[in-house]
């Protein structure tokens, strides 16, 4: 159980933070620290990552509670 919990935490951490770290390293190595473009791209990246995380979380909650079926269609049942 500890190994599966560790692998879940590792998987989450790598999926959440590695893209931002890699994009940041590539941006700052290629464009430098003294231009505005890397900072703008990193700001947009942080915004999009936060938005996608919240959307994924809300979809998971809706699927768990039965508001969305497996095909992604909203059920027409009244609550």
N, C-alpha and C positions, 0 to 999 in steps of 0.2 A: 504494500500500500504506500509506503514512503517513496518507493521508486516511481510509482505512477504519479504521485503528487508532485515529486520533484520534476518529472518530465513534463507535467502540465504547466508548472511554473516556468520552466525553462522555455517551453514552446511559446507561451504567452509573451515572455520577456523578449525573446528573439523576434517574434512577429511584430511586437509593438515598438521596439527601440532600434533594432538593427537597420531598418530602412532609413530612419532619420539620421543615424550616425554615419552610415555609408554615404548618403546624399550630402550631408554636411561636410564630410572629409573631402569628397570629390569637388564640391563647390569651392571650398576655401583653398584647396590646393590649386585648382585651375584658375580661379578668378582673383584670389588674394583676399586679404582682410580689409583692404582700404577702398574697395568698391562697394556700391550699395546693392548690387544684384544678389550676392549670396544671402544677405540679410532678408531681402524681400522674398526670395525663394524659400528660405527656412521658415519665415513667418507664415507663408501660404501653406507650406507643408505641415506645420504644426496645427494650423486651423483645419486642414482637410483630414488629418489623422484623428483629431478630436471628434470631428463630425462623423467620420466613418465608424469610429468606436461606439458612439452613442446610437447610431442607426443600427448597427449590428446587435447591440444589446437590446434595443427595443424590439427588433425582429425576433430575437430569441425568446423574449418574454411573451410576445404575441403567439408564437408557435407553441410555447409551453402551455399557455392558457387556452389554446384552441381557437383563437381568433383567425388564424391563417392555417390553411391546409398544407400538405406536403408540396403541392404544385405552386404555392405562393399566392393562391387566390384567397380573397377575403370571404369568409363565410357570411351568408345572408341571414343567419339565425338572429333573432332578437335576443338581447341580453336580459 
